[in-house]
Amino acid sequence: MKKNITTVLIIAVIIFFWILRSPEETSGLTGFAQCLASKNITMYGADWCSHCQNEKKAFGSSFKYVPYVECPDNPKQCVDADIQGYPTWIFPDGRKLEGEQGIIKLSEASGCNID
């Protein structure tokens, strides 16, 4: 009986920690975000922009790896980049994707795979 209780407790602890895994561990987007960074693909946006918030949420905790410029805090950088709206993704070749893209379109445009 005591062995059964111990086994159940061990299983419960394993399930508890499995559920609490970070989104980064479960989303598979860290490699994708790092690939965007390695290709110098940058998102320009603003915290108050709902479309920017959607882009960030799509990456979950992996967004921290995405090169990002907060335009209200860096107006000169955004003017120099000719940002006309938020979000705007700029590629090193000068190509721009304006508006909310989603990770699938970003993957296709960048050549970075979603894990």
C-alpha positions, 0 to 999 in steps of 0.5 A: 500500500505504501509503495502504491502511494509513493508511486502515485506521488511520483507520477503526480510530481512528474505530471505537475512539472510537465504541465508547468514547462515554460512555453519556450520549451513547448512551443518550439519557437526559440530556434525560429526566433533565433534564426530570424535574429541570425538573419538580421530580420527586425520587427518595428512596433509599439507597445500600444499596437494590438497587431504588434502584441499579437505578433509578440504573443505568437512567439510566446517567451521566445520573442525575447530572441527576435530583434525588436525596435520599440518605435516610440522609444527610438523615433529616429531609428524608425524614421530612418528605417521609413516605418509607415505603420506597425508592425513592420518587419525589415529584412537585411535586403531592404524588403519590408513586411508591413502589418501583422504577418503571423509566424507561418508567413514570417517562416515562408518569407525568411526561410527560417523553419518553425520547429 
